[in-house]
């Protein structure tokens, strides 16, 4: 089974549901849950053997450093981020740039992007997916790589960076 293609298809299906207002995303966990569920559904449709090879929060390279999602025998690794914009719920900017975080080592978005190169160098299909509903990060990080997503009630921005195994 081509787990990389399966992930890309699952992501697209979740994005379509998000754009059409069928799902809302309040947290990274929501995004992860929807993609995880869609991966399971596609595995069923495509006749994958059980147990289905999709896992959340798995230590692939180090036990204490978890990857958000893995597919196959850890051949696809995915890091996810969601920057929600829900002022009435008190949810605003969550993630920081390196500069705002106080430097390297503080969990910035740029560091998450750098992890992809490391994962690919270790033979993994590596994906970073971020939805920025605030529009803040789309202006500060990886400019030119973001795609606009228009939902029924807002405009968000999608960053999907992929590195193939090297």
C-alpha positions in Angstrom: 0.0 0.0 0.0 1.2 3.5 -0.9 0.9 5.1 2.6 2.2 8.4 1.3 -0.5 8.7 -1.3 -3.1 7.6 1.3 -2.0 10.4 3.7 -2.2 13.0 0.9 -5.7 11.7 0.0 -6.8 11.7 3.6 -5.5 15.3 4.1 -7.3 16.5 1.0 -10.6 14.9 2.2 -10.3 16.5 5.6 -9.5 19.9 4.0 -12.6 19.6 1.8 -14.8 18.9 4.8 -13.2 21.8 6.6 -13.8 24.2 3.6 -17.4 23.0 3.3 -18.2 23.5 7.0 -18.7 19.9 7.8 -16.0 19.9 10.5 -14.6 22.7 12.6 -11.1 22.7 14.1 -10.6 24.2 17.6 -7.2 22.5 18.3 -4.4 20.5 16.8 -6.0 17.4 18.4 -9.1 18.0 16.3 -7.0 18.2 13.1 -5.1 15.1 14.1 -8.3 13.2 14.9 -10.0 14.0 11.7 -6.9 13.0 9.6 -6.4 9.8 11.6 -10.1 8.8 11.1 -9.9 9.5 7.4 -6.8 7.4 7.1 -8.6 4.5 8.7 -11.5 4.9 6.4 -9.3 5.0 3.3 -7.4 1.9 4.6 -10.7 0.1 4.9 -11.7 1.1 1.3 -8.4 0.2 -0.1 -8.3 -3.2 1.5 -5.4 -2.7 3.9 -4.6 -5.6 6.2 -5.5 -5.2 9.9 -4.3 -4.0 12.2 -4.3 -0.7 10.3 -0.8 0.9 10.4 -1.6 4.4 11.5 -0.5 5.8 14.9 -0.6 9.1 16.8 2.1 10.4 19.1 4.6 7.7 18.3 8.3 7.8 19.1 9.9 6.9 15.8 13.5 8.1 16.3 13.5 8.6 20.0 11.0 7.3 22.6 10.5 10.7 24.2 10.2 12.7 21.0 6.9 11.9 19.4 5.7 12.4 15.8 2.1 13.5 15.5 1.1 10.8 13.0 2.8 7.8 11.4 1.6 5.6 8.6 2.8 2.2 7.4 5.8 0.9 9.2 6.7 4.4 10.1 7.5 5.2 6.5 5.3 8.3 6.6 5.8 10.8 9.4 3.6 13.8 9.9 3.9 16.9 12.0 0.7 19.0 12.4 -0.1 22.5 13.6 -3.3 24.5 13.9 -3.4 28.1 14.7 -7.1 28.7 15.5 -8.8 32.1 15.5 -11.6 31.8 17.9 -11.7 35.0 20.0 -14.9 34.2 21.8 -13.4 31.0 23.1 -10.2 32.9 24.2 -8.2 31.0 21.6 -5.8 33.1 19.5 -2.1 32.7 18.6 -0.6 29.6 20.0 2.6 29.0 18.1 5.7 31.2 18.0 8.4 32.0 15.5 12.0 31.3 16.7 12.4 35.0 17.5 9.2 35.1 19.5 9.9 31.8 21.3 13.3 33.1 22.6 15.5 31.2 20.2 16.1 27.7 19.0 15.0 24.9 21.2 11.7 26.4 22.3 9.3 24.6 19.9 9.0 27.1 17.1 7.3 26.5 13.8 10.7 26.8 12.0 12.1 24.1 14.1 9.2 21.8 13.2 9.9 22.5 9.5 13.6 21.7 10.0 12.7 18.3 11.5 11.3 17.3 8.1 14.7 17.3 6.5 16.0 15.2 9.3 13.1 12.7 8.9 13.6 12.5 5.1 17.4 11.9 5.5 16.4 8.9 7.7 14.4 7.5 4.8 10.9 8.8 5.7 8.2 10.5 3.7 8.0 13.6 5.9 5.0 16.0 6.0 4.4 19.2 7.9 0.8 20.5 7.7 -0.3 23.8 9.4 -3.6 25.6 9.2 -3.3 29.2 10.2 -6.7 30.8 10.8 -5.2 34.0 12.1 -3.1 34.8 9.0 -0.2 35.8 11.1 2.2 33.0 10.3 1.5 33.0 6.6 3.1 36.4 6.5 6.1 35.5 8.7 7.2 32.0 7.9 7.8 30.2 4.5 6.1 33.0 2.6 5.0 32.0 -0.8 4.3 28.4 0.2 0.9 29.1 1.9 -2.4 28.4 0.1 -5.6 30.2 1.0 -8.5 28.1 2.2 -11.9 29.8 2.2 -14.5 28.3 4.5 -18.1 29.3 4.9 -17.2 31.9 7.6 -13.4 32.6 7.4 -10.3 32.7 5.3 -7.5 30.5 6.6 -4.1 29.6 5.2 -2.6 26.1 4.6 1.1 25.2 4.7 1.9 21.7 3.5 5.6 21.0 3.2 6.7 17.6 2.0 10.2 16.0 1.8 10.6 12.7 0.1 13.0 10.1 1.5 16.7 10.8 0.6 
